[in-house]
Amino acid sequence: MVISKLLHPPAAASAIVVINTEAGWGFLLTICISALLLIAISVIYNNLFKDRQYPKQGV
Protein backbone atom coordinates (compact mmCIF):
# COMPACT_ATOMS: atom_id res chain seq x y z
CA MET A 1 0.00 0.00 0.00
CA VAL A 2 2.93 2.33 0.64
CA ILE A 3 4.36 1.68 -2.80
CA SER A 4 1.02 2.28 -4.54
CA LYS A 5 0.19 5.23 -2.21
CA LEU A 6 -3.23 3.79 -1.30
CA LEU A 7 -5.11 3.96 1.99
CA HIS A 8 -5.90 0.91 4.06
CA PRO A 9 -9.49 0.06 2.96
CA PRO A 10 -11.13 0.12 6.43
CA ALA A 11 -9.48 3.45 7.23
CA ALA A 12 -10.64 4.92 3.94
CA ALA A 13 -14.15 3.54 4.43
CA SER A 14 -14.42 5.10 7.88
CA ALA A 15 -13.45 8.51 6.55
CA ILE A 16 -15.88 8.26 3.63
CA VAL A 17 -18.74 7.19 5.91
CA VAL A 18 -18.10 10.10 8.28
CA ILE A 19 -17.94 12.65 5.47
CA ASN A 20 -20.97 11.37 3.55
CA THR A 21 -23.28 10.84 6.52
CA GLU A 22 -22.08 13.79 8.60
CA ALA A 23 -21.71 11.43 11.54
CA GLY A 24 -21.32 13.00 14.95
CA TRP A 25 -19.02 12.32 17.85
CA GLY A 26 -20.86 9.09 18.61
CA PHE A 27 -19.28 7.45 15.57
CA LEU A 28 -15.79 8.42 16.73
CA LEU A 29 -16.56 7.16 20.22
CA THR A 30 -17.79 3.85 18.80
CA ILE A 31 -14.59 3.43 16.77
CA CYS A 32 -12.40 4.18 19.82
CA ILE A 33 -14.31 1.82 22.11
CA SER A 34 -14.19 -0.93 19.48
CA ALA A 35 -10.43 -0.54 19.07
CA LEU A 36 -9.83 -0.65 22.84
CA LEU A 37 -12.06 -3.71 23.19
CA LEU A 38 -10.19 -5.48 20.40
CA ILE A 39 -6.84 -4.75 22.09
CA ALA A 40 -8.10 -5.94 25.48
CA ILE A 41 -9.46 -9.22 24.08
CA SER A 42 -6.20 -9.80 22.17
CA VAL A 43 -4.04 -9.25 25.25
CA ILE A 44 -6.22 -11.52 27.38
CA TYR A 45 -6.24 -14.27 24.75
CA ASN A 46 -2.49 -14.03 24.15
CA ASN A 47 -1.72 -14.27 27.87
CA LEU A 48 -3.72 -17.52 28.20
CA PHE A 49 -0.68 -19.37 26.82
CA LYS A 50 2.25 -19.92 29.20
CA ASP A 51 4.94 -19.68 26.51
CA ARG A 52 3.75 -16.25 25.31
CA GLN A 53 3.33 -13.00 27.16
CA TYR A 54 2.36 -9.57 25.92
CA PRO A 55 3.58 -7.05 26.77
CA LYS A 56 6.95 -8.58 27.54
CA GLN A 57 8.30 -7.65 30.93
CA GLY A 58 12.03 -7.38 31.65
CA VAL A 59 13.35 -8.30 28.24
N, C-alpha and C positions, 0 to 999 in steps of 0.2 A: 504494500500500500504506500510505503514511503517512496519507492521508485516511481510509481505511477501517479503520485500526488493525489490519492483518493482518501476520502474519509472512511473510517470504520462504519459499516452500514448501520448498526444500532445507534451510534452517536449521531449520524446524519439524520436518521429517522426521528430521533427525539427532537432535534432542532427544527425539523420541518413541521412536526406535529405542533410544537409550541407556537411557531410563527403563524401557521395556517388557522389554528383554532383559537388563537389568543388566549391560551391557557394561563391560569393564574398561578399564584404561589403554591397552591395545593399540588400541582403537577410536579414542581421542583421538590417539594417535601416528600412526595411519593417516591420519586427517583432516589432521593437520599436515603430514605428509610429502607427501600429495597436493597440498595447497595450495602448498607450496614448489616442488614439481615443476612445477605449472602455471605459476607465476610465472616460473620459470627458462626453461621452453620459450617462453613468451610474449616474454620479453626477448630471447632468442636469435633468434627468428623476426623480431621487429620490427627488430632491428639488422642483418638481412641486406640491408635496403634502404638505399641511400645517402642518400636524401632524408629519412629518418626516423631518429631516434635517441632511445632511452629508456634511462636517464633523461637529460634534457637537461643538458648541461654548459655553464656560463658563459652563461646566458641574458641 
